[in-house]
Amino acid sequence: MKRYLTVFVLLCIVGTAHGAYFQYYAGQLRAYYEVFAQDGGLFNGSFEGTMNHLTYAWAGGSAAVPPQASSGARSDIWRDDLGNSIRIQSYSFAEGLAATTACYTRAQTYARTQDYLNNYGIFYQIKPDTDEQNGDDVMVYYNDIVSITASGTTYVRIGGPGTMAHLAITRGQLPPVPTEPDSSKEVLRFPNVPLSNSGGDWFSGVHTFPAKIGDVIGIFAENYAVVIGDGPLIGEVAYSTHTMILTVRAVLSGDSDYDGDVDFYDLAKLANNWLEGVDSEPPVDTDPPTPDPVQWASVPKEEPRGGTFDYWAVMTAAVATDPSGGVQYKFECTTAGGFSSGWQGSPYYEVQVGRQDQRHRFRVKARDIHGNVSLNWSSELPAAP
């Protein structure tokens, strides 16, 4: 045991992380709207009032006084560069009113990662910090949050004329990118399906992919909302919010499970490798960590970080123990996709949930190095203010 402990201490010393970070490289964010409102007959023409603009677009239109038909649309998309993290968030809203059967209203709006009309994507380069250099290994962590609540038709669009046929994150793709991102450069690819008013998320959880300092990371995304109809269509609205978060971390020496910690889980994996081939095999471990179920050390809470859509759920599980010495935790949001964690070595978890007071509910399990998972979930609790 002294031998293992000595190695573990050395791993912790060698594994000190430095601050690899993202730096804006190229590309832009654009928002678009198209609006039409008409009295007297059904609409069968093209949109009017079309506009495209960097980062923000808004339009409204009406027909007749007082208006029997009106429509409005707005898209807002922006990015935050937070050192070792990137956050890209878009908000799309469309509203329509057709008060009588003689009216037609139509509005659509969308925001996308696009620079002008012939270059898709927004690009960041991973840069070295103190004692780091190009070529050093890093891990990139990805999560997204999709919120859709509307009576109109709204979705995160994948495909359509003039858009990317799918959403993707690439590694090594350099701008300009006039059409599709290079599939050979893709490290995360989203399914080619629309996510509509049913809400949720098709790519939930925390996902990771390996990279190197100096790599260029490309992000391709679009958010879309539309209201189309003839009267009576009273105050129908559609809106959706899509948030993407990427974080880069240096790979710690000895972090064999890439969870960002050199902990006893890694030590146990190392010890098991050393024991491989020994004549006397240890007893088979079939018991999950204790206690089962996992308890809460700090119940889920909602914390503001600044901004209308910048609220976070934070929580801490009570430390579970296991004879193998290695324990991981998995936090699950039971009320919406996109807010759950993967298996991680830390009993602490936080995730951006968007708007205030959504009260998403969370629960947690534990597993040991042999894959023995808690038989029961912890109590399920809401993240309340």
BALOBA-1460 file (C-alpha; in Angstrom, 3 decimals):
// residues 385
<rec num="1" residu="m" x="0.000" y="0.000" z="0.000"/>
<rec num="2" residu="k" x="2.899" y="2.387" z="0.728"/>
<rec num="3" residu="r" x="4.131" y="1.792" z="-2.812"/>
<rec num="4" residu="y" x="0.747" y="2.768" z="-4.263"/>
<rec num="5" residu="l" x="0.391" y="5.801" z="-2.016"/>
<rec num="6" residu="t" x="3.844" y="7.076" z="-3.034"/>
<rec num="7" residu="v" x="2.966" y="6.748" z="-6.714"/>
<rec num="8" residu="f" x="-0.370" y="8.475" z="-6.116"/>
<rec num="9" residu="v" x="1.303" y="11.457" z="-4.425"/>
<rec num="10" residu="l" x="3.777" y="11.716" z="-7.310"/>
<rec num="11" residu="l" x="0.933" y="11.622" z="-9.833"/>
<rec num="12" residu="c" x="-0.786" y="14.477" z="-8.042"/>
<rec num="13" residu="i" x="2.410" y="16.545" z="-8.144"/>
<rec num="14" residu="v" x="3.200" y="15.808" z="-11.789"/>
<rec num="15" residu="g" x="-0.440" y="16.249" z="-12.725"/>
<rec num="16" residu="t" x="-0.725" y="19.928" z="-11.757"/>
<rec num="17" residu="a" x="-2.939" y="21.521" z="-14.425"/>
<rec num="18" residu="h" x="-2.069" y="24.690" z="-16.259"/>
<rec num="19" residu="g" x="-4.553" y="26.988" z="-17.921"/>
<rec num="20" residu="a" x="-4.896" y="26.113" z="-21.599"/>
<rec num="21" residu="y" x="-7.514" y="28.492" z="-22.972"/>
<rec num="22" residu="f" x="-9.592" y="29.334" z="-26.053"/>
<rec num="23" residu="q" x="-8.850" y="32.393" z="-28.163"/>
<rec num="24" residu="y" x="-11.214" y="33.744" z="-30.795"/>
<rec num="25" residu="y" x="-9.886" y="32.847" z="-34.228"/>
<rec num="26" residu="a" x="-12.367" y="33.665" z="-37.025"/>
<rec num="27" residu="g" x="-16.007" y="33.561" z="-38.064"/>
<rec num="28" residu="q" x="-18.989" y="35.515" z="-36.802"/>
<rec num="29" residu="l" x="-22.519" y="35.301" z="-35.483"/>
<rec num="30" residu="r" x="-25.487" y="36.450" z="-37.548"/>
<rec num="31" residu="a" x="-29.214" y="36.816" z="-36.896"/>
<rec num="32" residu="y" x="-31.997" y="36.975" z="-39.497"/>
<rec num="33" residu="y" x="-35.706" y="37.641" z="-39.637"/>
<rec num="34" residu="e" x="-38.471" y="37.500" z="-42.229"/>
<rec num="35" residu="v" x="-41.909" y="38.981" z="-41.561"/>
<rec num="36" residu="f" x="-45.218" y="39.319" z="-43.450"/>
<rec num="37" residu="a" x="-48.718" y="40.371" z="-42.357"/>
<rec num="38" residu="q" x="-51.716" y="40.814" z="-44.682"/>
<rec num="39" residu="d" x="-55.452" y="41.625" z="-44.526"/>
<rec num="40" residu="g" x="-57.834" y="40.545" z="-47.255"/>
<rec num="41" residu="g" x="-57.009" y="37.194" z="-48.753"/>
<rec num="42" residu="l" x="-54.576" y="34.420" z="-48.038"/>
<rec num="43" residu="f" x="-50.897" y="35.088" z="-48.462"/>
<rec num="44" residu="n" x="-49.157" y="33.279" z="-51.293"/>
<rec num="45" residu="g" x="-46.093" y="35.403" z="-51.928"/>
<rec num="46" residu="s" x="-42.612" y="35.701" z="-50.514"/>
<rec num="47" residu="f" x="-41.669" y="37.236" z="-47.196"/>
<rec num="48" residu="e" x="-41.349" y="41.002" z="-46.938"/>
<rec num="49" residu="g" x="-39.118" y="42.972" z="-44.596"/>
<rec num="50" residu="t" x="-36.227" y="40.547" z="-44.865"/>
<rec num="51" residu="m" x="-33.062" y="41.517" z="-43.011"/>
<rec num="52" residu="n" x="-29.794" y="40.024" z="-41.878"/>
<rec num="53" residu="h" x="-27.545" y="41.568" z="-39.294"/>
<rec num="54" residu="l" x="-24.562" y="40.765" z="-37.110"/>
<rec num="55" residu="t" x="-25.493" y="39.310" z="-33.685"/>
<rec num="56" residu="y" x="-29.005" y="40.811" z="-33.497"/>
<rec num="57" residu="a" x="-32.104" y="41.243" z="-35.675"/>
<rec num="58" residu="w" x="-35.638" y="42.464" z="-34.998"/>
<rec num="59" residu="a" x="-38.633" y="43.290" z="-37.179"/>
<rec num="60" residu="g" x="-42.359" y="43.815" z="-36.898"/>
<rec num="61" residu="g" x="-45.121" y="44.308" z="-39.447"/>
<rec num="62" residu="s" x="-48.873" y="44.941" z="-39.439"/>
<rec num="63" residu="a" x="-51.750" y="45.477" z="-41.852"/>
<rec num="64" residu="a" x="-54.829" y="47.722" z="-41.439"/>
<rec num="65" residu="v" x="-55.606" y="50.180" z="-38.637"/>
<rec num="66" residu="p" x="-56.361" y="48.806" z="-36.130"/>
<rec num="67" residu="p" x="-54.321" y="45.861" z="-37.383"/>
<rec num="68" residu="q" x="-56.232" y="42.681" z="-38.107"/>
<rec num="69" residu="a" x="-52.979" y="40.922" z="-38.933"/>
<rec num="70" residu="s" x="-49.606" y="41.542" z="-37.340"/>
<rec num="71" residu="s" x="-46.336" y="39.727" z="-36.924"/>
<rec num="72" residu="g" x="-42.953" y="40.216" z="-35.334"/>
<rec num="73" residu="a" x="-39.694" y="38.342" z="-35.076"/>
<rec num="74" residu="r" x="-36.443" y="38.665" z="-33.192"/>
<rec num="75" residu="s" x="-33.153" y="36.799" z="-33.001"/>
<rec num="76" residu="d" x="-30.314" y="37.539" z="-30.649"/>
<rec num="77" residu="i" x="-27.073" y="35.543" z="-30.652"/>
<rec num="78" residu="w" x="-23.888" y="36.245" z="-28.745"/>
<rec num="79" residu="r" x="-20.739" y="34.638" z="-27.440"/>
<rec num="80" residu="d" x="-18.820" y="34.870" z="-24.171"/>
<rec num="81" residu="d" x="-15.101" y="34.096" z="-24.099"/>
<rec num="82" residu="l" x="-14.395" y="32.961" z="-20.552"/>
<rec num="83" residu="g" x="-10.736" y="31.970" z="-20.746"/>
<rec num="84" residu="n" x="-10.809" y="28.191" z="-20.826"/>
<rec num="85" residu="s" x="-14.506" y="28.173" z="-21.782"/>
<rec num="86" residu="i" x="-16.691" y="29.369" z="-24.651"/>
<rec num="87" residu="r" x="-20.403" y="30.029" z="-24.304"/>
<rec num="88" residu="i" x="-22.554" y="30.658" z="-27.388"/>
<rec num="89" residu="q" x="-26.215" y="31.440" z="-26.777"/>
<rec num="90" residu="s" x="-29.022" y="32.292" z="-29.196"/>
<rec num="91" residu="y" x="-32.596" y="33.393" z="-28.552"/>
<rec num="92" residu="s" x="-35.207" y="33.264" z="-31.345"/>
<rec num="93" residu="f" x="-38.747" y="34.652" z="-31.031"/>
<rec num="94" residu="a" x="-41.630" y="34.913" z="-33.522"/>
<rec num="95" residu="e" x="-45.181" y="36.202" z="-32.944"/>
<rec num="96" residu="g" x="-48.254" y="36.257" z="-35.173"/>
<rec num="97" residu="l" x="-51.812" y="37.581" z="-34.997"/>
<rec num="98" residu="a" x="-54.499" y="36.886" z="-37.614"/>
<rec num="99" residu="a" x="-57.769" y="38.107" z="-36.124"/>
<rec num="100" residu="t" x="-60.156" y="37.028" z="-38.878"/>
<rec num="101" residu="t" x="-60.279" y="34.439" z="-41.630"/>
<rec num="102" residu="a" x="-59.380" y="37.177" z="-44.114"/>
<rec num="103" residu="c" x="-55.956" y="37.665" z="-42.543"/>
<rec num="104" residu="y" x="-52.630" y="35.975" z="-42.952"/>
<rec num="105" residu="t" x="-49.582" y="36.353" z="-40.752"/>
<rec num="106" residu="r" x="-46.136" y="34.905" z="-41.094"/>
<rec num="107" residu="a" x="-42.889" y="35.469" z="-39.204"/>
<rec num="108" residu="q" x="-39.685" y="33.532" z="-38.903"/>
<rec num="109" residu="t" x="-36.333" y="34.262" z="-37.356"/>
<rec num="110" residu="y" x="-33.088" y="32.427" z="-36.906"/>
<rec num="111" residu="a" x="-29.588" y="32.901" z="-35.586"/>
<rec num="112" residu="r" x="-26.528" y="31.001" z="-36.738"/>
<rec num="113" residu="t" x="-22.748" y="30.818" z="-36.545"/>
<rec num="114" residu="q" x="-22.034" y="32.485" z="-39.872"/>
<rec num="115" residu="d" x="-19.794" y="35.229" z="-41.240"/>
<rec num="116" residu="y" x="-21.512" y="37.034" z="-44.137"/>
<rec num="117" residu="l" x="-23.183" y="34.877" z="-46.773"/>
<rec num="118" residu="n" x="-20.423" y="32.467" z="-47.773"/>
<rec num="119" residu="n" x="-18.652" y="31.365" z="-44.608"/>
<rec num="120" residu="y" x="-20.246" y="29.214" z="-41.923"/>
<rec num="121" residu="g" x="-18.949" y="28.516" z="-38.457"/>
<rec num="122" residu="i" x="-17.162" y="30.301" z="-35.653"/>
<rec num="123" residu="f" x="-13.615" y="29.277" z="-34.800"/>
<rec num="124" residu="y" x="-11.388" y="29.283" z="-31.733"/>
<rec num="125" residu="q" x="-7.790" y="28.237" z="-31.268"/>
<rec num="126" residu="i" x="-6.552" y="26.464" z="-28.144"/>
<rec num="127" residu="k" x="-3.674" y="28.515" z="-26.739"/>
<rec num="128" residu="p" x="-0.958" y="27.574" z="-24.216"/>
<rec num="129" residu="d" x="-0.563" y="29.093" z="-20.793"/>
<rec num="130" residu="t" x="2.469" y="29.125" z="-18.486"/>
<rec num="131" residu="d" x="4.669" y="26.015" z="-18.850"/>
<rec num="132" residu="e" x="2.581" y="24.766" z="-21.793"/>
<rec num="133" residu="q" x="3.366" y="24.608" z="-25.484"/>
<rec num="134" residu="n" x="1.730" y="23.738" z="-28.788"/>
<rec num="135" residu="g" x="1.238" y="20.001" z="-29.129"/>
<rec num="136" residu="d" x="0.467" y="19.369" z="-25.450"/>
<rec num="137" residu="d" x="-2.566" y="17.153" z="-24.877"/>
<rec num="138" residu="v" x="-5.847" y="18.658" z="-23.678"/>
<rec num="139" residu="m" x="-9.438" y="17.476" z="-23.325"/>
<rec num="140" residu="v" x="-12.386" y="19.524" z="-24.603"/>
<rec num="141" residu="y" x="-15.658" y="19.157" z="-22.686"/>
<rec num="142" residu="y" x="-18.938" y="19.934" z="-24.475"/>
<rec num="143" residu="n" x="-22.461" y="20.446" z="-23.142"/>
<rec num="144" residu="d" x="-25.519" y="22.184" z="-24.538"/>
<rec num="145" residu="i" x="-28.846" y="23.407" z="-23.244"/>
<rec num="146" residu="v" x="-32.003" y="23.640" z="-25.356"/>
<rec num="147" residu="s" x="-35.143" y="25.323" z="-24.001"/>
<rec num="148" residu="i" x="-38.340" y="25.375" z="-26.077"/>
<rec num="149" residu="t" x="-41.669" y="26.570" z="-24.672"/>
<rec num="150" residu="a" x="-44.162" y="27.907" z="-27.198"/>
<rec num="151" residu="s" x="-47.550" y="27.554" z="-28.861"/>
<rec num="152" residu="g" x="-46.086" y="28.257" z="-32.294"/>
<rec num="153" residu="t" x="-43.602" y="26.147" z="-34.206"/>
<rec num="154" residu="t" x="-40.023" y="26.468" z="-33.048"/>
<rec num="155" residu="y" x="-36.990" y="24.235" z="-33.154"/>
<rec num="156" residu="v" x="-33.255" y="24.008" z="-33.413"/>
<rec num="157" residu="r" x="-33.064" y="23.498" z="-37.152"/>
<rec num="158" residu="i" x="-30.800" y="20.999" z="-38.851"/>
<rec num="159" residu="g" x="-30.861" y="21.316" z="-42.606"/>
<rec num="160" residu="g" x="-32.782" y="23.501" z="-45.024"/>
<rec num="161" residu="p" x="-31.936" y="25.766" z="-47.969"/>
<rec num="162" residu="g" x="-28.770" y="27.736" z="-47.449"/>
<rec num="163" residu="t" x="-27.934" y="26.162" z="-44.087"/>
<rec num="164" residu="m" x="-25.660" y="23.484" z="-42.795"/>
<rec num="165" residu="a" x="-27.224" y="20.050" z="-43.319"/>
<rec num="166" residu="h" x="-26.280" y="19.229" z="-39.749"/>
<rec num="167" residu="l" x="-24.771" y="20.784" z="-36.645"/>
<rec num="168" residu="a" x="-21.224" y="19.849" z="-35.742"/>
<rec num="169" residu="i" x="-18.058" y="20.651" z="-33.844"/>
<rec num="170" residu="t" x="-14.818" y="20.213" z="-35.771"/>
<rec num="171" residu="r" x="-11.138" y="19.991" z="-34.915"/>
<rec num="172" residu="g" x="-8.617" y="21.319" z="-37.436"/>
<rec num="173" residu="q" x="-11.221" y="22.811" z="-39.792"/>
<rec num="174" residu="l" x="-9.929" y="26.212" z="-40.949"/>
<rec num="175" residu="p" x="-12.076" y="29.019" z="-42.385"/>
<rec num="176" residu="p" x="-13.401" y="29.922" z="-44.860"/>
<rec num="177" residu="v" x="-16.052" y="27.185" z="-44.882"/>
<rec num="178" residu="p" x="-18.542" y="28.069" z="-47.651"/>
<rec num="179" residu="t" x="-20.809" y="24.993" z="-47.403"/>
<rec num="180" residu="e" x="-20.614" y="21.922" z="-45.203"/>
<rec num="181" residu="p" x="-17.961" y="21.474" z="-42.525"/>
<rec num="182" residu="d" x="-15.433" y="18.800" z="-43.502"/>
<rec num="183" residu="s" x="-16.809" y="15.496" z="-42.165"/>
<rec num="184" residu="s" x="-13.280" y="14.141" z="-41.671"/>
<rec num="185" residu="k" x="-12.670" y="16.984" z="-39.189"/>
<rec num="186" residu="e" x="-15.812" y="16.403" z="-37.131"/>
<rec num="187" residu="v" x="-15.352" y="15.358" z="-33.514"/>
<rec num="188" residu="l" x="-19.001" y="15.759" z="-32.461"/>
<rec num="189" residu="r" x="-21.891" y="15.404" z="-34.904"/>
<rec num="190" residu="f" x="-25.524" y="16.023" z="-34.055"/>
<rec num="191" residu="p" x="-28.268" y="13.736" z="-35.395"/>
<rec num="192" residu="n" x="-29.994" y="15.085" z="-38.484"/>
<rec num="193" residu="v" x="-33.394" y="15.635" z="-36.842"/>
<rec num="194" residu="p" x="-35.343" y="18.773" z="-35.808"/>
<rec num="195" residu="l" x="-35.957" y="19.439" z="-32.131"/>
<rec num="196" residu="s" x="-39.401" y="21.044" z="-31.931"/>
<rec num="197" residu="n" x="-41.948" y="22.157" z="-29.334"/>
<rec num="198" residu="s" x="-41.691" y="18.926" z="-27.387"/>
<rec num="199" residu="g" x="-38.547" y="20.399" z="-25.835"/>
<rec num="200" residu="g" x="-35.709" y="18.393" z="-24.345"/>
<rec num="201" residu="d" x="-32.393" y="17.750" z="-25.998"/>
<rec num="202" residu="w" x="-31.065" y="15.187" z="-28.465"/>
<rec num="203" residu="f" x="-27.450" y="15.345" z="-27.329"/>
<rec num="204" residu="s" x="-27.679" y="15.566" z="-23.559"/>
<rec num="205" residu="g" x="-24.886" y="15.044" z="-21.067"/>
<rec num="206" residu="v" x="-21.239" y="16.044" z="-20.951"/>
<rec num="207" residu="h" x="-19.199" y="14.823" z="-23.924"/>
<rec num="208" residu="t" x="-15.415" y="14.973" z="-24.315"/>
<rec num="209" residu="f" x="-12.933" y="14.679" z="-27.133"/>
<rec num="210" residu="p" x="-9.122" y="14.826" z="-27.113"/>
<rec num="211" residu="a" x="-7.276" y="17.718" z="-28.722"/>
<rec num="212" residu="k" x="-3.890" y="19.424" z="-28.646"/>
<rec num="213" residu="i" x="-2.836" y="22.946" z="-27.827"/>
<rec num="214" residu="g" x="-2.690" y="24.796" z="-31.136"/>
<rec num="215" residu="d" x="-5.761" y="23.034" z="-32.570"/>
<rec num="216" residu="v" x="-8.540" y="25.113" z="-34.099"/>
<rec num="217" residu="i" x="-12.057" y="24.186" z="-32.926"/>
<rec num="218" residu="g" x="-14.964" y="25.017" z="-35.256"/>
<rec num="219" residu="i" x="-18.584" y="25.353" z="-34.089"/>
<rec num="220" residu="f" x="-21.570" y="25.146" z="-36.464"/>
<rec num="221" residu="a" x="-25.071" y="25.805" z="-35.111"/>
<rec num="222" residu="e" x="-28.450" y="27.394" z="-35.830"/>
<rec num="223" residu="n" x="-31.560" y="28.279" z="-33.814"/>
<rec num="224" residu="y" x="-34.930" y="28.870" z="-35.502"/>
<rec num="225" residu="a" x="-38.524" y="29.929" z="-34.729"/>
<rec num="226" residu="v" x="-41.539" y="30.397" z="-37.036"/>
<rec num="227" residu="v" x="-45.252" y="31.298" z="-36.901"/>
<rec num="228" residu="i" x="-47.301" y="30.771" z="-40.074"/>
<rec num="229" residu="g" x="-51.080" y="30.768" z="-40.438"/>
<rec num="230" residu="d" x="-54.319" y="32.424" z="-41.532"/>
<rec num="231" residu="g" x="-56.998" y="33.730" z="-39.188"/>
<rec num="232" residu="p" x="-58.131" y="33.245" z="-36.638"/>
<rec num="233" residu="l" x="-54.635" y="32.870" z="-35.220"/>
<rec num="234" residu="i" x="-54.737" y="34.812" z="-31.973"/>
<rec num="235" residu="g" x="-51.439" y="35.781" z="-30.416"/>
<rec num="236" residu="e" x="-49.525" y="32.637" z="-31.366"/>
<rec num="237" residu="v" x="-45.891" y="32.805" z="-30.324"/>
<rec num="238" residu="a" x="-42.789" y="30.692" z="-30.718"/>
<rec num="239" residu="y" x="-39.450" y="30.999" z="-29.008"/>
<rec num="240" residu="s" x="-36.411" y="28.862" z="-28.265"/>
<rec num="241" residu="t" x="-33.039" y="29.261" z="-26.604"/>
<rec num="242" residu="h" x="-29.938" y="27.246" z="-27.469"/>
<rec num="243" residu="t" x="-26.782" y="27.456" z="-25.352"/>
<rec num="244" residu="m" x="-23.510" y="25.702" z="-26.218"/>
<rec num="245" residu="i" x="-20.635" y="25.494" z="-23.721"/>
<rec num="246" residu="l" x="-17.131" y="24.224" z="-24.521"/>
<rec num="247" residu="t" x="-14.387" y="24.000" z="-21.894"/>
<rec num="248" residu="v" x="-10.747" y="23.017" z="-22.443"/>
<rec num="249" residu="r" x="-8.550" y="21.490" z="-19.746"/>
<rec num="250" residu="a" x="-4.983" y="20.278" z="-19.723"/>
<rec num="251" residu="v" x="-4.698" y="16.505" z="-19.409"/>
<rec num="252" residu="l" x="-3.381" y="15.646" z="-15.957"/>
<rec num="253" residu="s" x="-0.610" y="13.083" z="-15.721"/>
<rec num="254" residu="g" x="-2.149" y="9.996" z="-14.157"/>
<rec num="255" residu="d" x="-5.733" y="11.015" z="-14.988"/>
<rec num="256" residu="s" x="-6.572" y="7.697" z="-16.607"/>
<rec num="257" residu="d" x="-10.327" y="8.345" z="-16.819"/>
<rec num="258" residu="y" x="-10.029" y="11.954" z="-18.101"/>
<rec num="259" residu="d" x="-12.399" y="13.368" z="-15.501"/>
<rec num="260" residu="g" x="-10.121" y="16.287" z="-14.609"/>
<rec num="261" residu="d" x="-8.990" y="14.815" z="-11.287"/>
<rec num="262" residu="v" x="-6.104" y="12.546" z="-10.285"/>
<rec num="263" residu="d" x="-7.920" y="10.675" z="-7.561"/>
<rec num="264" residu="f" x="-8.240" y="7.252" z="-5.939"/>
<rec num="265" residu="y" x="-10.244" y="6.032" z="-8.927"/>
<rec num="266" residu="d" x="-7.088" y="6.490" z="-11.048"/>
<rec num="267" residu="l" x="-4.938" y="4.936" z="-8.319"/>
<rec num="268" residu="a" x="-7.218" y="1.896" z="-8.198"/>
<rec num="269" residu="k" x="-6.985" y="1.470" z="-11.975"/>
<rec num="270" residu="l" x="-3.201" y="1.683" z="-11.712"/>
<rec num="271" residu="a" x="-3.132" y="-0.845" z="-8.867"/>
<rec num="272" residu="n" x="-5.337" y="-3.250" z="-10.803"/>
<rec num="273" residu="n" x="-2.985" y="-3.057" z="-13.769"/>
<rec num="274" residu="w" x="-0.051" y="-3.882" z="-11.518"/>
<rec num="275" residu="l" x="-1.928" y="-6.853" z="-10.085"/>
<rec num="276" residu="e" x="-2.706" y="-8.298" z="-13.497"/>
<rec num="277" residu="g" x="-1.062" y="-11.685" z="-13.993"/>
<rec num="278" residu="v" x="-0.493" y="-12.378" z="-10.298"/>
<rec num="279" residu="d" x="-1.096" y="-16.067" z="-9.510"/>
<rec num="280" residu="s" x="-3.442" y="-15.356" z="-6.632"/>
<rec num="281" residu="e" x="-6.415" y="-13.375" z="-7.949"/>
<rec num="282" residu="p" x="-8.244" y="-11.088" z="-5.511"/>
<rec num="283" residu="p" x="-11.897" y="-11.866" z="-4.693"/>
<rec num="284" residu="v" x="-14.400" y="-10.675" z="-7.278"/>
<rec num="285" residu="d" x="-15.989" y="-7.386" z="-6.209"/>
<rec num="286" residu="t" x="-19.725" y="-7.249" z="-6.955"/>
<rec num="287" residu="d" x="-20.769" y="-4.672" z="-4.352"/>
<rec num="288" residu="p" x="-21.492" y="-1.039" z="-5.270"/>
<rec num="289" residu="p" x="-20.125" y="1.888" z="-3.235"/>
<rec num="290" residu="t" x="-21.750" y="2.717" z="0.084"/>
<rec num="291" residu="p" x="-24.035" y="4.216" z="1.154"/>
<rec num="292" residu="d" x="-26.586" y="2.948" z="-1.351"/>
<rec num="293" residu="p" x="-28.413" y="5.094" z="-2.265"/>
<rec num="294" residu="v" x="-26.010" y="8.043" z="-2.307"/>
<rec num="295" residu="q" x="-26.914" y="10.835" z="0.089"/>
<rec num="296" residu="w" x="-26.839" y="14.590" z="-0.507"/>
<rec num="297" residu="a" x="-24.149" y="16.664" z="1.214"/>
<rec num="298" residu="s" x="-25.570" y="19.847" z="-0.300"/>
<rec num="299" residu="v" x="-28.985" y="19.712" z="-1.979"/>
<rec num="300" residu="p" x="-29.393" y="21.177" z="-5.491"/>
<rec num="301" residu="k" x="-29.695" y="24.958" z="-5.501"/>
<rec num="302" residu="e" x="-30.155" y="27.549" z="-8.220"/>
<rec num="303" residu="e" x="-27.514" y="30.295" z="-8.337"/>
<rec num="304" residu="p" x="-27.491" y="33.437" z="-10.508"/>
<rec num="305" residu="r" x="-24.224" y="34.207" z="-12.294"/>
<rec num="306" residu="g" x="-25.427" y="37.362" z="-14.061"/>
<rec num="307" residu="g" x="-27.793" y="37.766" z="-17.007"/>
<rec num="308" residu="t" x="-31.339" y="36.627" z="-17.769"/>
<rec num="309" residu="f" x="-30.277" y="33.185" z="-18.998"/>
<rec num="310" residu="d" x="-27.273" y="32.697" z="-16.706"/>
<rec num="311" residu="y" x="-28.670" y="30.639" z="-13.827"/>
<rec num="312" residu="w" x="-26.847" y="27.508" z="-12.625"/>
<rec num="313" residu="a" x="-27.859" y="24.409" z="-10.691"/>
<rec num="314" residu="v" x="-25.155" y="23.469" z="-8.151"/>
<rec num="315" residu="m" x="-25.095" y="20.416" z="-5.891"/>
<rec num="316" residu="t" x="-22.807" y="18.115" z="-3.916"/>
<rec num="317" residu="a" x="-23.244" y="14.418" z="-3.160"/>
<rec num="318" residu="a" x="-22.037" y="12.956" z="0.132"/>
<rec num="319" residu="v" x="-18.759" y="11.094" z="-0.411"/>
<rec num="320" residu="a" x="-19.308" y="7.395" z="-1.106"/>
<rec num="321" residu="t" x="-16.689" y="4.779" z="-0.241"/>
<rec num="322" residu="d" x="-15.627" y="1.462" z="-1.745"/>
<rec num="323" residu="p" x="-12.859" y="-1.070" z="-0.965"/>
<rec num="324" residu="s" x="-11.463" y="-0.573" z="-4.481"/>
<rec num="325" residu="g" x="-10.615" y="3.014" z="-3.550"/>
<rec num="326" residu="g" x="-12.188" y="4.456" z="-6.693"/>
<rec num="327" residu="v" x="-15.659" y="6.023" z="-6.799"/>
<rec num="328" residu="q" x="-17.359" y="8.066" z="-9.504"/>
<rec num="329" residu="y" x="-20.663" y="9.961" z="-9.467"/>
<rec num="330" residu="k" x="-23.372" y="10.533" z="-12.068"/>
<rec num="331" residu="f" x="-25.894" y="13.343" z="-11.696"/>
<rec num="332" residu="e" x="-29.138" y="13.032" z="-13.662"/>
<rec num="333" residu="c" x="-31.694" y="15.738" z="-14.408"/>
<rec num="334" residu="t" x="-35.103" y="14.042" z="-14.604"/>
<rec num="335" residu="t" x="-37.104" y="16.996" z="-15.945"/>
<rec num="336" residu="a" x="-35.163" y="17.972" z="-19.115"/>
<rec num="337" residu="g" x="-32.320" y="16.800" z="-21.309"/>
<rec num="338" residu="g" x="-28.962" y="18.520" z="-21.517"/>
<rec num="339" residu="f" x="-28.420" y="19.050" z="-17.787"/>
<rec num="340" residu="s" x="-27.116" y="15.619" z="-16.696"/>
<rec num="341" residu="s" x="-23.459" y="14.806" z="-16.070"/>
<rec num="342" residu="g" x="-21.406" y="11.898" z="-17.248"/>
<rec num="343" residu="w" x="-19.479" y="9.744" z="-14.780"/>
<rec num="344" residu="q" x="-17.053" y="11.994" z="-12.903"/>
<rec num="345" residu="g" x="-14.640" y="11.665" z="-10.015"/>
<rec num="346" residu="s" x="-15.903" y="14.721" z="-8.150"/>
<rec num="347" residu="p" x="-19.016" y="14.619" z="-5.920"/>
<rec num="348" residu="y" x="-19.624" y="18.297" z="-6.873"/>
<rec num="349" residu="y" x="-21.622" y="19.180" z="-9.988"/>
<rec num="350" residu="e" x="-22.850" y="22.395" z="-11.556"/>
<rec num="351" residu="v" x="-24.633" y="23.055" z="-14.846"/>
<rec num="352" residu="q" x="-26.080" y="26.156" z="-16.507"/>
<rec num="353" residu="v" x="-29.885" y="25.803" z="-16.689"/>
<rec num="354" residu="g" x="-30.769" y="29.100" z="-18.385"/>
<rec num="355" residu="r" x="-33.748" y="31.043" z="-17.052"/>
<rec num="356" residu="q" x="-34.536" y="31.662" z="-13.399"/>
<rec num="357" residu="d" x="-36.727" y="29.418" z="-11.219"/>
<rec num="358" residu="q" x="-37.127" y="26.417" z="-13.558"/>
<rec num="359" residu="r" x="-36.722" y="24.041" z="-10.597"/>
<rec num="360" residu="h" x="-35.231" y="21.178" z="-12.584"/>
<rec num="361" residu="r" x="-34.971" y="18.019" z="-10.479"/>
<rec num="362" residu="f" x="-31.742" y="16.054" z="-9.945"/>
<rec num="363" residu="r" x="-30.655" y="12.715" z="-8.493"/>
<rec num="364" residu="v" x="-27.284" y="10.947" z="-8.219"/>
<rec num="365" residu="k" x="-25.720" y="7.460" z="-8.295"/>
<rec num="366" residu="a" x="-22.202" y="6.144" z="-7.656"/>
<rec num="367" residu="r" x="-20.069" y="3.370" z="-9.167"/>
<rec num="368" residu="d" x="-16.725" y="1.775" z="-8.345"/>
<rec num="369" residu="i" x="-13.774" y="0.887" z="-10.542"/>
<rec num="370" residu="h" x="-15.240" y="-2.545" z="-11.295"/>
<rec num="371" residu="g" x="-18.419" y="-1.033" z="-12.735"/>
<rec num="372" residu="n" x="-20.641" y="-1.827" z="-9.753"/>
<rec num="373" residu="v" x="-23.348" y="0.869" z="-9.795"/>
<rec num="374" residu="s" x="-25.610" y="1.922" z="-6.928"/>
<rec num="375" residu="l" x="-28.787" y="-0.135" z="-6.985"/>
<rec num="376" residu="n" x="-30.873" y="2.915" z="-6.115"/>
<rec num="377" residu="w" x="-30.870" y="6.583" z="-7.033"/>
<rec num="378" residu="s" x="-30.595" y="9.189" z="-4.331"/>
<rec num="379" residu="s" x="-33.662" y="11.223" z="-3.438"/>
<rec num="380" residu="e" x="-34.806" y="13.409" z="-6.332"/>
<rec num="381" residu="l" x="-34.736" y="17.101" z="-5.430"/>
<rec num="382" residu="p" x="-35.417" y="20.374" z="-7.295"/>
<rec num="383" residu="a" x="-32.758" y="23.032" z="-7.839"/>
<rec num="384" residu="a" x="-34.577" y="25.875" z="-6.050"/>
<rec num="385" residu="p" x="-33.426" y="29.473" z="-5.465"/>
